Amino acid sequence: MAKKLCKLVKKDLIKESFSEYVKLVNEPTHICKSCGRAVNHEKNVCNPKEIE
């Protein structure tokens, strides 16, 4: 998935493709410092911070 989760959620990714959303968030390692979304890879959010 090329785009950042922060932007995709605004476009109703959860409703359109729940399975794709789950792939991004099922084992979070990073959180976006801007919006608080947690993801599996830092490349999937705009302002990543590793979860310690």
N, C-alpha and C positions, 0 to 999 in steps of 0.2 A: 504494500500500500504506500503510495508516494506522498500523500498529504499528511499533515499533522492531525492527530486526534482532536486537538483543540478546535480546529476548524470543521472537521468532519461531523462532530457532534451537533454543531449548529445547523448542519444540513440533514439532520434526522438519520444519521447512520444507524442508530439503534433500531429504528423502525424499518429501514430499508434492507439492512443486512446484519441481523443480530449475530450470526456466526462469525462474520468478519470482525465485529466489535469485540466479541469474546476472545478472539485470537490476539487482539492487541492488549487486553487487560487481565488475562487469566492468571498470570504469575508476575505481578508488578515488581520492577526493579528500580524504576525512576518515577518521579512525580513532577508535574509542571509547577514551577514556582509562580506562574501567573494565574492559572485557573484551578490548580489543585487536582487535576486528573492524574491517575496513576496508570502506568503502561509498562509493558515488558521490555521495551528498548528506548533509550534516550532519543533516538532519531524520530520517534513518533509524537513528541510534544515540542512546543515552541521554546520553552524555557526550562530545560531539564535539570533535575537535582537528584543524585543517587539516593535511594532509600538505604539507610544504614541499619 
